[in-house]
Amino acid sequence: MSLLINKLCDKIPDWRYEAKQIIDEKGDSIINNVTVQQVYGGMRGIKGLVCDTSAVSADKGLIIRGIPLLEITHILPEEVFLLLLTGELPDEEALKDFQSQLTEHADVPNYVWDVLEAMPEDSHPMAMFNTAILVMEKESVFHKKYDEGLQKQDYWKAILEDAIRLVAKLPAIGAGVYRIRFNKGELIAPDKNLDWGANFAHMLGIPDPNRILKKLMRLYLMLHCDHEGGNVSAFSGLTVASALSDPYYAVSAGLNGLAGPLHGLANQECLKFVLEIKDHFDGSPSKEDLTQFVWDRLNSGRVVPGYGHAVLRCPDPRFTAFINFGKENIKDDPVFDIVQNLFDVVPSVLKEQGKAKNPWPNVDAASGSLLYHFGMTEFSFYTVLFSISRAMGMVSQMVINRALGIPITRPKSVTYDWLKSNA
């Protein structure tokens, strides 16, 4: 039995007790009132879920298991995965034990590559990535054990086994999609001496003589790991998983949501905007010229991509982490210079305009520029990177929900006529 299983076996009885206790003590307490505007507004702000892996504070941004994100940007993606699952940062022994599990299950079945090679040459990378996940559903441990009569109290163990096996393969699948879709040559075998994030960078095949790209991928895959339970990808995945669909079905469902332009595709839209500025000025403009450019855009009825967030009332700490990485590792790059200058210009312009409740940048305002700098210029692939990371958060929540026996998600809907008569 792995150290991770042992750790969760120690913690889950306490989590179950705490959940039962709060239901017994406060089960009838009202935590939210729902307005008609919220019902028609995508349920924005309605408190209707429990998610202990992460929280988003309007004033602090993403908090992972009680730790503000900017305090842990130095840790590996594997460490943040264990933090999500257990609520604790692993010691060296636990980390190595988990990394050995990822290495053990990293090989991708050959039939996955056959399917991807057979897809149309102009397939979207996200369609390829999600297809690869879904086609592996036959590998599900949970599916097999459930059919054999697995006890409900042990569902989480089989879900965890699926989660580890799936997450272990995602870097190779993501890198394979990149090389197949964009004609980069033969697939690159994993290097078992590298950690999970660095191995992904290795398998992409992008030149990295100073190993800076490996550092970036560790950071990128760590930063995008989780964002509460109500974002589109997490909520979609958790809803599917609540029907006891295995993680292959559920993660694929969640990532189909991530593929939308209002969710994971936003990073490429932000980079297109930055490149539009670079082309317009034939380089990085002065802050004065950039300010006028932003005003002209707003006055034409267009938004500034990457600025404004549904929850945050501060700069997204993921944006801050990327900017700090860029300042340390990138010199004389007009694209990154524009990203930095936009941060100095846009919030004050949006405040003066008065329409934006939150003028601060989100993570998408910076992430694409870093990928572009290191040679990944294929915009449509960016969301695959997001997906590799976000899968960690989704499967962590799935394990915990099955451990706590959270039932199938089934909110009640009402009709327009009911609202007219009863609201």
N, C-alpha and C positions, 0 to 999 in steps of 0.2 A: 504494500500500500504506500502511495507517495506521501511526501511530507505535506503537500497541499491537501490531500484528502484527510489526513490526520488533523490538520489545522481546522478544516471546516467541520469535521466530526466533533471537535471540541467546542466550536462556536455556535453551530446551528441549534443545539438544544436551548441555549440561552436566547437566541433570536426568536425561536418559536415561543418560549415562555414570555418574552417581552411583548410579542405581538398579541398573544392571548390575553395577557394582563391588561394591555391598553384597550383592547376590545371590550373586556369585562368592565373596566373602570370608566371608559369614555366612549363606549360604542354608540351611544345616542347623541353625542355632542355634534353640533353643527360646525363644520369647518369652512363652509363657503355658502354664499347665496348666489344664485345664478340669474343673470338678467337676460332679457330678450335680446339685447344687443350682443351679449356674449354668445348666445345660441347661434345667432346669425353671423357672428364674427370669428368662426373657426374655434370656438371654445377658448379663446384667448384669455389666459389668466385664471381659468376655473381650476380650483384645487380639487382633483379627483383621483389622484394616484399617490402611492408611496414609493419613493426611490431613495434608498440609503447610499447608493454608490457615489452619487454626486449631487450637488445643489448649485444653483446659479443665483448669486446675490446681485441685486441691482447695483450695489455700491462696490462690490469686490470682484464680481465676475465668477468664473468657475471655481468651485471648491470640491476637491476630491477627498471623500471620506473625512471631512472636517479640516483638510489642509488646503489653504489657498494655493492656487495653481503655481504662481510665481515662486513659491518656496520649494517646488519639487521639479523644476524644469531640467535639472541635472540628471534625473534618474532615467533608466532604460525603459522602453515600452514594456518589457517583461515585468519590471518592478511595478509599474503602474497597473498592469493587469492583476497582479497578485494583491495590490492595495485595494483595487476595486472589489475583488472577490472576498477578501478576508478582513478588510478594514485595518490592516497593518502592513507597513513596509517590511519586506522579507530580509532576513539575515543572509549572509553569504551562502550558507548551506542550503537554505530554502530556495534561493535564486538559482543556484547551480542545479539543484534537483529539478526545478521547473524547466530550466533551459534544456536539460537532457531529455525531458519529455517532448519538448517542441522539436528538438533535433530528431528524435526517434520517429515522430509522425510527420516529418516535413515532406516526404516523397509524395508527389502527385500521381494518381493513377494514370496510366497511359491513355485510357479511353477519354479522359478529360482533354488531352491535347488533340486527340482525333476529332472530338466535337468542335473544338475551337478552330482547328484548321479547316473544317468543313463549312464554317459560317461565312456569309458574304464578306468580301474584302472590305466593304465600306461599313461594316457593323460598328456600332458605337462601342467603345471600350467597356462601358458600364454594362451593356447588354452581354458582352462576352464574359465579363467577370461574374455577373450574376448567373449566367447560364452554367458556368463551371461549378459554382457552388451548388446549384440546384441538381445538376446531373450527378453529383456525388451523394445524393440523398440515400442511395442504396447502401452506403457505408454506415448509416446511422446506428450507433450502439443502442440509443434509447428506443428507436423503432423496433429493433429486434427483441430487446428485453421486455418492452411493453407487451408485445405480442405473446411473450412467454409467461406473462403474469407478474411482472415486476410490482412489488408493493409500493403504494403511494408514497410512503415515507422515504423511500430510496430513489424516487424519480430523479432527484437532484444529482445523484452520483452518476447516473447514465447521461444526463444532460451535460454535466461537467466533462465527462469523457469525450462526448461529441464536441464540446466547445474547444477543448485542448487540441483535438485532432484537426478540427477545422481551422482554428487560428494558426496552427503550425504550418498549414499549407498555403495560407493566403499570400505571403510574400512571393513564393514561387509562382503562384497563379497570376498575381498582379504583374510581376516582371515578365511572365510568359505572354500575357495579353499585350504588354507593351512591345515586345519583340516581334510577335506575330502580326499584330495590327499595323505596325508602322515599319515593317520590313527591315528589322534591325539585324537579321541573321539568325543563326541557330540559337536555341535555348541555352542558357548558361547554368551549369550545375551549381547547386549551393555549396558554399564553403563551410564545412562543419566547425571550423575554428572561429567563425564570426558569430556575433550575437544576432538576434532576430531582425533588428532594424538595419544593421550594417549589411547583413546578408541580402536583404532586399536591394539595397544600393548596388551591391556586387552583381546581382543577377540581372539588373537593368542593363549593364554593359556600358554605362556612360563613363567616360574617362574621369578618374578621381585620384590623380597623383598625390595630392596632399591629404586625402581621406576626409576632406571637408564635406563632401556630399554624404558620406556615411554619418557624420555628425548631424547633418541636417535631417536625414531620414529618421535617425533616432528621435530627434526633437519633434519632427512632424508627426510621427506615429504615436508619440506620447501625448502631444497636445490635443489631438482630435479624438481621444479615446472615449469620452462620455460627455453628456450634457443634459443631465436630468432624464426623466422618463417620458416627458411629454413632447419632445421634438418629433418630427414626422418619422424619422427612421427608427428611433427607439420605440415609439408608441406603436407603429405598424408592426415591428418585429415582435414586441411583447404581446400584442393582441393576438397575432397568429400563434405564438407559443402558448398562450393561455388555453387554446383549444387542444393542447398536447401535441401539436405539430412539432416535429423534431427541429433542432437548431438549423439544419440545412434549409428546410422550408422557411423557417421564421427569419433567419438572417437574410435570405434572398428577398423575402417580402420587405424587410426594413430597408435594404439597400436599393430596392426599386423606388422607394420614397426618396432616398438620398439622391437619386439621379435627377430629381426635378430642379428646374432653374431657381426655384425659391428656397432650395435647401443646399445640397452639395454642389450643384453646378455654379453657384454664385461666385466661386473663386475665379473661374475663367472669365466671367463677365467683368470682374474688377481689373484683371490684367489687361483685357482688351481696352478698357478705358485708359489705363496708364500708357499703353502703347499708342493709343490715339493721340494722347498729349505729346508723347515723344515725337511722333510723326509730324504733328501740327507745328511744333517748334523746332524740329530737326535737332532734338536733344532735350536736355533738361532746362526748362525755362526758369526765369527769375521768379521769386515768390510774388512779386507784383503782377507779372504777366499771368502766373498761375491763378492768382486770385480773380483776375478779370475773366479768365477762361471758365472758372467755376461759376462765377456770376452769370456769364452768358449762357451756360448750360442750364442753370436753374431757371433763368428768365425765359428760356425756350420751352419750359415745362418738363424737362428731363431731370432725373435724380442723379446723385453722385454715388456710383456703385461702391459698396463696402462701408458706407457710413450710415449709422442708424441701426438700432437693434431693438427687437421686441421687448426685451427684458432689461438689458444693461443700461445703466445711467453713468457709465464710466468707460474709459477705453478697455476693450476686451483684453484681458491679460494674455491671451494667446497671441494677439497682435503685438503686444509689448514684447513677448518672448521672441517673436520672429524679428522684430526691429532690432532688439539687442543682439541677436545672432548675426544679422546683416551688418550692423555697425562693427562687430568684431571680425567678420570674415570677408566682407565685400568692400572693395575700394574702386572708385572711379567707374561706377556703373550708372549710366543715366536713368535706367529704369528704376533701380532701387533709390536713387536720389529723388526721383519724382514721388515715389511712395512716401519717403520721409517728409518731403516738402508739403505734400497733400495733408499730412497729419498736422503740420504747422498752420495750414491755411483753412482747410475745410470746416473744422468745428466753429471757428469764429464767424465764418460766412453763414453757416446754417443757423447759428444763434441770432445773427443780425436779421436774417430772413424771417425767422420766427415760426417756421412751419414744422420743424423737426423737434419732437419731444426729446430725442436723444441724438446729439450731433457727433457722438464719438464713433471711432472705427470699430468694426468687428474683425474677426480673424481673416476673413477673405480679402481684406484690403491690403494685406502684406504677403500672404502665403504664396500666391502665384508668381510674384516677382522674384522670389528666391529660387523657385524651381526653374524659372526661365533663365536666370543667371547661370545656373549650373548645366544648362544645355537641354533641359526637358522643355522643348518649345511646343509640344503637342498638347494644346489646351484641353482637348476632350478626354485626356487621360487623367487629369488632375483629380477628378472625383474618385477614381479608383484608389488613389493614395488615401483619401479621406475614408473610403470604405474599409480598407485594411485596418485602419485604426479604430473606427467606430464599431466594428464588429466586436472588439474586446468589451466595450461597454454594454452592448446588447446582450452578449452571451453571459456576462457577469450578472446582469439583472435577471436573465432567464433562470440561472442556477439558483439565485436567491429566492425568486418567486416560487419555484417548484419546492424548494426547501421549506418555505413557509406555508405551502399549500394554498397559494392565492388561486381563487377559482377563475373560470372563464370570464373574460371581459365582456360585459353585456349591458352598456348604458341604455337607458330608456329614451326613446325619441317621442316627440309630440308633433301634432299637425298645426298648420297655420290657424285653422278654425279653433283648435284647443287654446292656442295662445290668445286669440281674440276674446274667447269666453272666460278664460281663467287667469291670464297674466295680470 
